[in-house]
Amino acid sequence: MSFAGEHTRKVVLQKRMVAQDPDSGQKTEQWGQDRSLYAEFWDRHARQGQADGQIITIQDTRCKVRYMPQLDRAVDNQAEVNNRIIDGDVVWHITSIVPEGRRKYQLMTLERKDDN
């Protein structure tokens, strides 16, 4: 599926999977590819913060994709999104998903932390 016009950036949607080791009982988190999709991005702003005593840069952006019902269900009871977007080498963590336009598309707020 491809878009004419605004949805011209091909990205990969990944889904969080939690597996439990049968021997140790420890849970491990892995990310697996869910699907490829086309999106439109708007850069918003960047800010600086601190994490573990280091100064990091946090970049926020917005993204619009065609409506996918499974993304409405991607937020679990702890309000944690179980998907992320990969755009080339950049990993965007989804912080919110809002359906718009009578289920024509979804707006996502994305966040990237640069802690190098």
C-alpha positions as CSV (number, residue, x, y, z in Angstrom):
1,M,0.0,0.0,0.0
2,S,1.4,3.4,-0.8
3,F,0.0,6.9,-0.5
4,A,0.0,9.8,-2.8
5,G,0.7,13.2,-1.2
6,E,1.4,13.6,2.5
7,H,2.0,10.0,3.7
8,T,5.3,9.5,1.9
9,R,7.7,8.3,4.7
10,K,7.9,4.5,5.0
11,V,8.5,3.4,8.6
12,V,8.3,0.2,10.5
13,L,5.9,-0.4,13.4
14,Q,7.3,-2.7,16.1
15,K,5.5,-4.4,18.9
16,R,6.8,-5.1,22.4
17,M,6.8,-8.8,23.3
18,V,7.5,-10.1,26.8
19,A,8.9,-13.6,27.1
20,Q,9.5,-15.6,30.3
21,D,12.5,-17.9,30.6
22,P,11.2,-21.3,31.6
23,D,14.3,-22.1,33.6
24,S,14.9,-18.9,35.6
25,G,11.4,-17.4,35.4
26,Q,12.9,-14.0,34.4
27,K,10.9,-11.9,32.0
28,T,12.7,-10.4,29.0
29,E,11.5,-7.7,26.7
30,Q,12.0,-7.9,22.9
31,W,10.8,-5.8,20.0
32,G,9.5,-7.5,16.8
33,Q,8.4,-6.1,13.5
34,D,4.7,-5.7,13.3
35,R,4.3,-4.1,9.8
36,S,5.6,-1.4,7.4
37,L,3.5,1.7,6.9
38,Y,3.5,5.1,5.4
39,A,3.4,8.2,7.6
40,E,3.6,12.0,7.7
41,F,5.8,13.6,10.3
42,W,5.9,17.1,11.9
43,D,8.8,18.1,14.1
44,R,7.7,19.9,17.2
45,H,10.5,20.8,19.6
46,A,13.5,19.5,21.6
47,R,14.2,19.9,25.2
48,Q,17.0,18.9,27.7
49,G,16.5,16.9,30.8
50,Q,18.5,14.7,33.2
51,A,18.4,11.0,33.6
52,D,20.8,9.1,35.9
53,G,22.9,12.2,36.4
54,Q,23.4,12.8,32.6
55,I,22.0,15.6,30.5
56,I,20.0,14.2,27.6
57,T,18.1,15.7,24.7
58,I,14.5,14.7,24.2
59,Q,13.0,15.4,20.8
60,D,9.2,15.4,20.3
61,T,7.4,15.0,17.0
62,R,4.0,14.1,15.7
63,C,3.1,11.5,13.1
64,K,-0.1,10.7,11.2
65,V,-0.8,7.2,9.8
66,R,-3.9,5.5,8.3
67,Y,-6.3,4.2,10.9
68,M,-5.4,0.7,12.3
69,P,-7.7,-0.8,14.9
70,Q,-4.9,-2.7,16.6
71,L,-3.2,0.6,17.5
72,D,-6.3,1.6,19.5
73,R,-5.8,-1.5,21.6
74,A,-2.0,-0.9,21.8
75,V,-2.3,0.9,25.1
76,D,-2.7,-1.4,28.0
77,N,-4.1,-0.8,31.5
78,Q,-1.0,1.1,32.7
79,A,-1.4,3.6,29.9
80,E,1.8,2.2,28.4
81,V,2.1,2.0,24.6
82,N,3.3,-1.4,23.4
83,N,4.5,-0.2,20.0
84,R,7.2,2.0,18.6
85,I,8.1,3.4,15.2
86,I,11.4,2.9,13.4
87,D,12.3,5.6,10.9
88,G,15.6,4.6,9.3
89,D,18.1,4.5,12.2
90,V,15.8,6.5,14.5
91,V,13.7,4.8,17.2
92,W,10.6,6.8,18.1
93,H,8.7,5.8,21.3
94,I,4.9,6.4,21.0
95,T,3.6,8.4,23.9
96,S,0.0,8.8,22.7
97,I,-2.3,7.6,20.0
98,V,-5.5,9.6,19.0
99,P,-7.9,8.4,16.3
100,E,-9.0,11.3,14.1
101,G,-11.3,11.9,11.1
102,R,-13.9,9.2,11.7
103,R,-11.3,6.5,11.9
104,K,-9.6,7.7,8.7
105,Y,-6.2,8.2,10.4
106,Q,-4.4,8.3,13.8
107,L,-2.2,11.0,15.3
108,M,0.7,9.8,17.4
109,T,3.0,11.8,19.6
110,L,6.5,10.4,19.4
111,E,9.5,10.9,21.6
112,R,13.2,10.2,21.0
113,K,15.9,10.4,23.7
114,D,19.5,11.1,22.7
115,D,21.5,10.1,25.7
116,N,24.9,9.9,24.0
